[in-house]
Amino acid sequence: AFYCMSMNSVGEACTDLKREYDQCFNRWFAEKFLKGDRSGDPCTDSFRKYQHCVQKAIKEKDIPIEGVDFMGPNKDKPEG
């Protein structure tokens, strides 16, 4: 079995969406990916809902995110 430590989300309202995505990802990872099935990602919709919720929470809480890379490095930014 694949276990992942569960953490709450940055926005309290987003925690259920995060758990939904985590469960989906863990199920897909254990039952498909580790067995060689790399086709599709059934968790895209739940990830996008969670991502949107987090982005909204960050704006509402006025959390400074300048210079933070959420989904990998920003290749358009000059090194400096």
Distance bins in CASP14 RR format, pairs under 12 A and 6 or more apart:
PFRMAT RR
TARGET T0000
AUTHOR 0000-0000-0000
RMODE 2
METHOD distances of the structure
MODEL  1
1 26 0 0 0 0 1 0 0 0 0 0 0
1 27 0 0 0 0 0 1 0 0 0 0 0
1 29 0 0 0 0 0 1 0 0 0 0 0
1 30 1 0 0 1 0 0 0 0 0 0 0
1 31 0 0 0 0 0 1 0 0 0 0 0
1 34 0 0 0 0 0 1 0 0 0 0 0
2 22 0 0 0 0 0 1 0 0 0 0 0
2 23 0 0 0 0 0 1 0 0 0 0 0
2 25 0 0 0 0 1 0 0 0 0 0 0
2 26 1 0 1 0 0 0 0 0 0 0 0
2 27 0 0 0 0 1 0 0 0 0 0 0
2 28 0 0 0 0 0 1 0 0 0 0 0
2 29 1 0 1 0 0 0 0 0 0 0 0
2 30 1 0 1 0 0 0 0 0 0 0 0
2 31 0 0 0 0 1 0 0 0 0 0 0
2 32 0 0 0 0 0 1 0 0 0 0 0
2 33 0 0 0 0 1 0 0 0 0 0 0
2 34 1 0 0 1 0 0 0 0 0 0 0
2 35 0 0 0 0 0 1 0 0 0 0 0
3 22 0 0 0 0 0 1 0 0 0 0 0
3 23 0 0 0 0 0 1 0 0 0 0 0
3 26 1 0 0 1 0 0 0 0 0 0 0
3 29 0 0 0 0 0 1 0 0 0 0 0
3 30 0 0 0 0 1 0 0 0 0 0 0
4 18 0 0 0 0 0 1 0 0 0 0 0
4 19 0 0 0 0 0 1 0 0 0 0 0
4 21 0 0 0 0 0 1 0 0 0 0 0
4 22 1 0 0 1 0 0 0 0 0 0 0
4 23 0 0 0 0 1 0 0 0 0 0 0
4 24 0 0 0 0 0 1 0 0 0 0 0
4 25 0 0 0 0 1 0 0 0 0 0 0
4 26 1 0 1 0 0 0 0 0 0 0 0
4 27 0 0 0 0 0 1 0 0 0 0 0
4 29 0 0 0 0 1 0 0 0 0 0 0
4 30 0 0 0 0 0 1 0 0 0 0 0
5 22 0 0 0 0 1 0 0 0 0 0 0
5 26 0 0 0 0 0 1 0 0 0 0 0
6 15 0 0 0 0 1 0 0 0 0 0 0
6 16 0 0 0 0 0 1 0 0 0 0 0
6 18 0 0 0 0 1 0 0 0 0 0 0
6 19 1 0 0 1 0 0 0 0 0 0 0
6 20 0 0 0 0 0 1 0 0 0 0 0
6 21 0 0 0 0 0 1 0 0 0 0 0
6 22 1 0 0 1 0 0 0 0 0 0 0
6 23 0 0 0 0 1 0 0 0 0 0 0
6 25 0 0 0 0 0 1 0 0 0 0 0
6 26 0 0 0 0 1 0 0 0 0 0 0
7 14 0 0 0 0 0 1 0 0 0 0 0
7 15 0 0 0 0 1 0 0 0 0 0 0
7 18 1 0 0 1 0 0 0 0 0 0 0
7 19 0 0 0 0 1 0 0 0 0 0 0
7 22 0 0 0 0 1 0 0 0 0 0 0
8 14 0 0 0 0 1 0 0 0 0 0 0
8 15 1 0 1 0 0 0 0 0 0 0 0
8 16 0 0 0 0 0 1 0 0 0 0 0
8 17 0 0 0 0 0 1 0 0 0 0 0
8 18 1 0 0 1 0 0 0 0 0 0 0
8 19 0 0 0 0 1 0 0 0 0 0 0
8 22 0 0 0 0 0 1 0 0 0 0 0
8 54 0 0 0 0 0 1 0 0 0 0 0
8 57 0 0 0 0 0 1 0 0 0 0 0
9 15 1 0 1 0 0 0 0 0 0 0 0
9 16 0 0 0 0 1 0 0 0 0 0 0
9 17 1 0 0 1 0 0 0 0 0 0 0
9 18 1 0 1 0 0 0 0 0 0 0 0
9 19 0 0 0 0 1 0 0 0 0 0 0
9 20 0 0 0 0 0 1 0 0 0 0 0
9 21 0 0 0 0 1 0 0 0 0 0 0
9 22 0 0 0 0 0 1 0 0 0 0 0
9 49 0 0 0 0 0 1 0 0 0 0 0
9 50 1 0 0 1 0 0 0 0 0 0 0
9 51 0 0 0 0 0 1 0 0 0 0 0
9 52 0 0 0 0 0 1 0 0 0 0 0
9 53 1 0 0 1 0 0 0 0 0 0 0
9 54 1 0 0 1 0 0 0 0 0 0 0
9 55 0 0 0 0 0 1 0 0 0 0 0
9 56 0 0 0 0 0 1 0 0 0 0 0
9 57 1 0 0 1 0 0 0 0 0 0 0
9 58 0 0 0 0 0 1 0 0 0 0 0
9 61 0 0 0 0 0 1 0 0 0 0 0
10 17 0 0 0 0 0 1 0 0 0 0 0
10 18 0 0 0 0 1 0 0 0 0 0 0
10 50 0 0 0 0 0 1 0 0 0 0 0
10 51 0 0 0 0 0 1 0 0 0 0 0
10 53 0 0 0 0 1 0 0 0 0 0 0
10 54 1 0 1 0 0 0 0 0 0 0 0
10 55 0 0 0 0 1 0 0 0 0 0 0
10 56 0 0 0 0 0 1 0 0 0 0 0
10 57 1 0 1 0 0 0 0 0 0 0 0
10 58 1 0 0 1 0 0 0 0 0 0 0
10 59 0 0 0 0 0 1 0 0 0 0 0
10 60 0 0 0 0 0 1 0 0 0 0 0
10 61 1 0 0 1 0 0 0 0 0 0 0
10 63 1 0 0 1 0 0 0 0 0 0 0
10 65 0 0 0 0 0 1 0 0 0 0 0
10 68 0 0 0 0 0 1 0 0 0 0 0
10 70 0 0 0 0 0 1 0 0 0 0 0
11 17 0 0 0 0 1 0 0 0 0 0 0
11 18 0 0 0 0 1 0 0 0 0 0 0
11 50 0 0 0 0 0 1 0 0 0 0 0
11 52 0 0 0 0 0 1 0 0 0 0 0
11 53 1 0 0 1 0 0 0 0 0 0 0
11 54 1 0 0 1 0 0 0 0 0 0 0
11 55 0 0 0 0 0 1 0 0 0 0 0
11 56 0 0 0 0 1 0 0 0 0 0 0
11 57 1 1 0 0 0 0 0 0 0 0 0
11 58 0 0 0 0 1 0 0 0 0 0 0
11 59 0 0 0 0 0 1 0 0 0 0 0
11 60 0 0 0 0 1 0 0 0 0 0 0
11 61 1 0 0 1 0 0 0 0 0 0 0
11 63 0 0 0 0 1 0 0 0 0 0 0
12 18 0 0 0 0 0 1 0 0 0 0 0
12 53 0 0 0 0 0 1 0 0 0 0 0
12 54 0 0 0 0 0 1 0 0 0 0 0
12 57 0 0 0 0 1 0 0 0 0 0 0
12 60 0 0 0 0 0 1 0 0 0 0 0
12 61 0 0 0 0 0 1 0 0 0 0 0
13 49 0 0 0 0 0 1 0 0 0 0 0
13 50 0 0 0 0 0 1 0 0 0 0 0
13 52 0 0 0 0 0 1 0 0 0 0 0
13 53 1 0 0 1 0 0 0 0 0 0 0
13 54 0 0 0 0 1 0 0 0 0 0 0
13 56 0 0 0 0 1 0 0 0 0 0 0
13 57 1 0 0 1 0 0 0 0 0 0 0
13 60 0 0 0 0 1 0 0 0 0 0 0
13 61 0 0 0 0 0 1 0 0 0 0 0
14 20 0 0 0 0 0 1 0 0 0 0 0
14 21 0 0 0 0 1 0 0 0 0 0 0
14 22 0 0 0 0 0 1 0 0 0 0 0
14 46 0 0 0 0 0 1 0 0 0 0 0
14 47 0 0 0 0 0 1 0 0 0 0 0
14 49 0 0 0 0 1 0 0 0 0 0 0
14 50 1 0 0 1 0 0 0 0 0 0 0
14 51 0 0 0 0 1 0 0 0 0 0 0
14 52 0 0 0 0 1 0 0 0 0 0 0
14 53 1 1 0 0 0 0 0 0 0 0 0
14 54 1 0 1 0 0 0 0 0 0 0 0
14 55 0 0 0 0 1 0 0 0 0 0 0
14 56 0 0 0 0 1 0 0 0 0 0 0
14 57 1 0 1 0 0 0 0 0 0 0 0
14 58 0 0 0 0 0 1 0 0 0 0 0
14 60 0 0 0 0 0 1 0 0 0 0 0
14 61 0 0 0 0 0 1 0 0 0 0 0
15 21 0 0 0 0 0 1 0 0 0 0 0
15 22 0 0 0 0 0 1 0 0 0 0 0
15 50 0 0 0 0 1 0 0 0 0 0 0
15 53 0 0 0 0 1 0 0 0 0 0 0
15 54 0 0 0 0 0 1 0 0 0 0 0
15 57 0 0 0 0 0 1 0 0 0 0 0
16 22 0 0 0 0 0 1 0 0 0 0 0
16 23 0 0 0 0 0 1 0 0 0 0 0
16 46 0 0 0 0 0 1 0 0 0 0 0
16 49 0 0 0 0 0 1 0 0 0 0 0
16 50 0 0 0 0 1 0 0 0 0 0 0
16 53 0 0 0 0 1 0 0 0 0 0 0
17 23 0 0 0 0 0 1 0 0 0 0 0
17 24 0 0 0 0 0 1 0 0 0 0 0
17 43 0 0 0 0 0 1 0 0 0 0 0
17 45 0 0 0 0 0 1 0 0 0 0 0
17 46 1 0 0 1 0 0 0 0 0 0 0
17 47 0 0 0 0 1 0 0 0 0 0 0
17 48 0 0 0 0 1 0 0 0 0 0 0
17 49 1 0 1 0 0 0 0 0 0 0 0
17 50 1 0 1 0 0 0 0 0 0 0 0
17 51 0 0 0 0 1 0 0 0 0 0 0
17 52 0 0 0 0 1 0 0 0 0 0 0
17 53 1 0 1 0 0 0 0 0 0 0 0
17 54 0 0 0 0 1 0 0 0 0 0 0
17 55 0 0 0 0 0 1 0 0 0 0 0
17 56 0 0 0 0 0 1 0 0 0 0 0
17 57 0 0 0 0 0 1 0 0 0 0 0
18 24 0 0 0 0 0 1 0 0 0 0 0
18 25 0 0 0 0 0 1 0 0 0 0 0
18 43 0 0 0 0 0 1 0 0 0 0 0
18 46 0 0 0 0 1 0 0 0 0 0 0
18 47 0 0 0 0 1 0 0 0 0 0 0
18 49 0 0 0 0 1 0 0 0 0 0 0
18 50 1 0 1 0 0 0 0 0 0 0 0
18 51 0 0 0 0 0 1 0 0 0 0 0
18 53 0 0 0 0 1 0 0 0 0 0 0
18 54 0 0 0 0 1 0 0 0 0 0 0
18 57 0 0 0 0 0 1 0 0 0 0 0
19 25 0 0 0 0 0 1 0 0 0 0 0
19 26 0 0 0 0 0 1 0 0 0 0 0
19 46 0 0 0 0 1 0 0 0 0 0 0
19 49 0 0 0 0 0 1 0 0 0 0 0
19 50 0 0 0 0 1 0 0 0 0 0 0
20 26 0 0 0 0 0 1 0 0 0 0 0
20 27 0 0 0 0 0 1 0 0 0 0 0
20 42 0 0 0 0 0 1 0 0 0 0 0
20 43 0 0 0 0 1 0 0 0 0 0 0
20 45 0 0 0 0 1 0 0 0 0 0 0
20 46 1 0 1 0 0 0 0 0 0 0 0
20 47 0 0 0 0 1 0 0 0 0 0 0
20 48 0 0 0 0 0 1 0 0 0 0 0
20 49 1 0 0 1 0 0 0 0 0 0 0
20 50 1 0 0 1 0 0 0 0 0 0 0
20 53 0 0 0 0 0 1 0 0 0 0 0
21 27 0 0 0 0 0 1 0 0 0 0 0
21 28 0 0 0 0 0 1 0 0 0 0 0
21 29 0 0 0 0 0 1 0 0 0 0 0
21 41 0 0 0 0 0 1 0 0 0 0 0
21 42 0 0 0 0 0 1 0 0 0 0 0
21 43 1 0 0 1 0 0 0 0 0 0 0
21 44 0 0 0 0 1 0 0 0 0 0 0
21 45 0 0 0 0 1 0 0 0 0 0 0
21 46 1 0 1 0 0 0 0 0 0 0 0
21 47 1 0 1 0 0 0 0 0 0 0 0
21 48 0 0 0 0 1 0 0 0 0 0 0
21 49 1 0 0 1 0 0 0 0 0 0 0
21 50 1 0 1 0 0 0 0 0 0 0 0
21 51 0 0 0 0 1 0 0 0 0 0 0
21 52 0 0 0 0 0 1 0 0 0 0 0
21 53 0 0 0 0 0 1 0 0 0 0 0
21 54 0 0 0 0 0 1 0 0 0 0 0
22 28 0 0 0 0 0 1 0 0 0 0 0
22 29 0 0 0 0 0 1 0 0 0 0 0
22 43 0 0 0 0 1 0 0 0 0 0 0
22 46 0 0 0 0 1 0 0 0 0 0 0
22 47 0 0 0 0 0 1 0 0 0 0 0
22 50 0 0 0 0 1 0 0 0 0 0 0
23 29 0 0 0 0 0 1 0 0 0 0 0
23 30 0 0 0 0 0 1 0 0 0 0 0
23 31 0 0 0 0 0 1 0 0 0 0 0
23 42 0 0 0 0 0 1 0 0 0 0 0
23 43 0 0 0 0 1 0 0 0 0 0 0
23 46 0 0 0 0 1 0 0 0 0 0 0
23 47 0 0 0 0 0 1 0 0 0 0 0
23 50 0 0 0 0 0 1 0 0 0 0 0
24 30 0 0 0 0 0 1 0 0 0 0 0
24 31 0 0 0 0 0 1 0 0 0 0 0
24 32 0 0 0 0 0 1 0 0 0 0 0
24 41 0 0 0 0 1 0 0 0 0 0 0
24 42 1 0 0 1 0 0 0 0 0 0 0
24 43 1 0 1 0 0 0 0 0 0 0 0
24 44 0 0 0 0 1 0 0 0 0 0 0
24 45 0 0 0 0 1 0 0 0 0 0 0
24 46 1 0 1 0 0 0 0 0 0 0 0
24 47 0 0 0 0 1 0 0 0 0 0 0
24 48 0 0 0 0 0 1 0 0 0 0 0
24 49 0 0 0 0 0 1 0 0 0 0 0
24 50 0 0 0 0 0 1 0 0 0 0 0
25 31 0 0 0 0 0 1 0 0 0 0 0
25 32 0 0 0 0 0 1 0 0 0 0 0
25 33 0 0 0 0 1 0 0 0 0 0 0
25 41 0 0 0 0 1 0 0 0 0 0 0
25 42 0 0 0 0 1 0 0 0 0 0 0
25 43 1 0 1 0 0 0 0 0 0 0 0
25 44 0 0 0 0 0 1 0 0 0 0 0
25 46 0 0 0 0 1 0 0 0 0 0 0
25 47 1 0 0 1 0 0 0 0 0 0 0
25 50 0 0 0 0 0 1 0 0 0 0 0
26 32 0 0 0 0 0 1 0 0 0 0 0
26 33 0 0 0 0 0 1 0 0 0 0 0
26 34 0 0 0 0 0 1 0 0 0 0 0
26 42 0 0 0 0 0 1 0 0 0 0 0
26 43 0 0 0 0 1 0 0 0 0 0 0
26 46 0 0 0 0 0 1 0 0 0 0 0
27 33 0 0 0 0 0 1 0 0 0 0 0
27 34 0 0 0 0 0 1 0 0 0 0 0
27 42 0 0 0 0 1 0 0 0 0 0 0
27 43 0 0 0 0 1 0 0 0 0 0 0
27 46 0 0 0 0 0 1 0 0 0 0 0
28 34 0 0 0 0 1 0 0 0 0 0 0
28 35 0 0 0 0 0 1 0 0 0 0 0
28 36 0 0 0 0 0 1 0 0 0 0 0
28 37 0 0 0 0 1 0 0 0 0 0 0
28 38 0 0 0 0 0 1 0 0 0 0 0
28 39 0 0 0 0 0 1 0 0 0 0 0
28 40 0 0 0 0 1 0 0 0 0 0 0
28 41 1 0 0 1 0 0 0 0 0 0 0
28 42 1 0 1 0 0 0 0 0 0 0 0
28 43 1 0 1 0 0 0 0 0 0 0 0
28 44 0 0 0 0 0 1 0 0 0 0 0
28 46 0 0 0 0 0 1 0 0 0 0 0
28 47 0 0 0 0 0 1 0 0 0 0 0
29 35 0 0 0 0 1 0 0 0 0 0 0
29 36 0 0 0 0 0 1 0 0 0 0 0
29 37 0 0 0 0 0 1 0 0 0 0 0
29 38 0 0 0 0 0 1 0 0 0 0 0
29 41 0 0 0 0 0 1 0 0 0 0 0
29 42 0 0 0 0 0 1 0 0 0 0 0
29 43 0 0 0 0 1 0 0 0 0 0 0
30 36 0 0 0 0 0 1 0 0 0 0 0
30 37 0 0 0 0 0 1 0 0 0 0 0
31 37 0 0 0 0 1 0 0 0 0 0 0
31 42 0 0 0 0 0 1 0 0 0 0 0
32 38 1 0 0 1 0 0 0 0 0 0 0
32 39 1 0 0 1 0 0 0 0 0 0 0
32 40 0 0 0 0 1 0 0 0 0 0 0
32 41 0 0 0 0 1 0 0 0 0 0 0
32 42 0 0 0 0 1 0 0 0 0 0 0
32 43 0 0 0 0 0 1 0 0 0 0 0
33 39 0 0 0 0 1 0 0 0 0 0 0
33 40 0 0 0 0 1 0 0 0 0 0 0
33 41 0 0 0 0 1 0 0 0 0 0 0
33 42 0 0 0 0 0 1 0 0 0 0 0
33 43 0 0 0 0 0 1 0 0 0 0 0
41 47 0 0 0 0 1 0 0 0 0 0 0
41 48 0 0 0 0 0 1 0 0 0 0 0
43 49 0 0 0 0 0 1 0 0 0 0 0
43 50 0 0 0 0 1 0 0 0 0 0 0
43 51 0 0 0 0 0 1 0 0 0 0 0
44 50 0 0 0 0 0 1 0 0 0 0 0
44 51 0 0 0 0 0 1 0 0 0 0 0
45 51 0 0 0 0 0 1 0 0 0 0 0
45 52 0 0 0 0 0 1 0 0 0 0 0
46 52 0 0 0 0 0 1 0 0 0 0 0
46 53 0 0 0 0 0 1 0 0 0 0 0
47 53 0 0 0 0 0 1 0 0 0 0 0
47 54 0 0 0 0 0 1 0 0 0 0 0
47 70 0 0 0 0 0 1 0 0 0 0 0
47 71 0 0 0 0 0 1 0 0 0 0 0
48 54 0 0 0 0 0 1 0 0 0 0 0
48 55 0 0 0 0 0 1 0 0 0 0 0
48 71 0 0 0 0 0 1 0 0 0 0 0
49 55 0 0 0 0 0 1 0 0 0 0 0
49 56 0 0 0 0 0 1 0 0 0 0 0
50 56 0 0 0 0 0 1 0 0 0 0 0
50 57 0 0 0 0 0 1 0 0 0 0 0
51 57 0 0 0 0 0 1 0 0 0 0 0
51 58 0 0 0 0 0 1 0 0 0 0 0
51 70 0 0 0 0 1 0 0 0 0 0 0
51 71 0 0 0 0 1 0 0 0 0 0 0
52 58 0 0 0 0 0 1 0 0 0 0 0
52 59 0 0 0 0 0 1 0 0 0 0 0
53 59 0 0 0 0 0 1 0 0 0 0 0
53 60 0 0 0 0 0 1 0 0 0 0 0
54 60 0 0 0 0 0 1 0 0 0 0 0
54 61 0 0 0 0 0 1 0 0 0 0 0
54 63 0 0 0 0 1 0 0 0 0 0 0
54 65 0 0 0 0 0 1 0 0 0 0 0
54 70 0 0 0 0 1 0 0 0 0 0 0
54 71 0 0 0 0 0 1 0 0 0 0 0
55 61 0 0 0 0 0 1 0 0 0 0 0
55 63 0 0 0 0 0 1 0 0 0 0 0
55 65 0 0 0 0 1 0 0 0 0 0 0
55 70 0 0 0 0 1 0 0 0 0 0 0
55 71 0 0 0 0 0 1 0 0 0 0 0
56 63 0 0 0 0 0 1 0 0 0 0 0
57 63 0 0 0 0 1 0 0 0 0 0 0
57 65 0 0 0 0 0 1 0 0 0 0 0
58 64 0 0 0 0 1 0 0 0 0 0 0
58 65 1 0 0 1 0 0 0 0 0 0 0
58 66 0 0 0 0 0 1 0 0 0 0 0
58 68 0 0 0 0 1 0 0 0 0 0 0
58 70 0 0 0 0 1 0 0 0 0 0 0
59 65 0 0 0 0 1 0 0 0 0 0 0
65 74 0 0 0 0 0 1 0 0 0 0 0
66 74 0 0 0 0 0 1 0 0 0 0 0
66 77 0 0 0 0 0 1 0 0 0 0 0
67 73 0 0 0 0 0 1 0 0 0 0 0
67 74 1 0 0 1 0 0 0 0 0 0 0
67 77 1 0 0 1 0 0 0 0 0 0 0
67 80 0 0 0 0 0 1 0 0 0 0 0
68 74 0 0 0 0 1 0 0 0 0 0 0
68 77 0 0 0 0 0 1 0 0 0 0 0
69 75 0 0 0 0 0 1 0 0 0 0 0
69 76 0 0 0 0 0 1 0 0 0 0 0
69 77 0 0 0 0 1 0 0 0 0 0 0
73 79 0 0 0 0 0 1 0 0 0 0 0
END
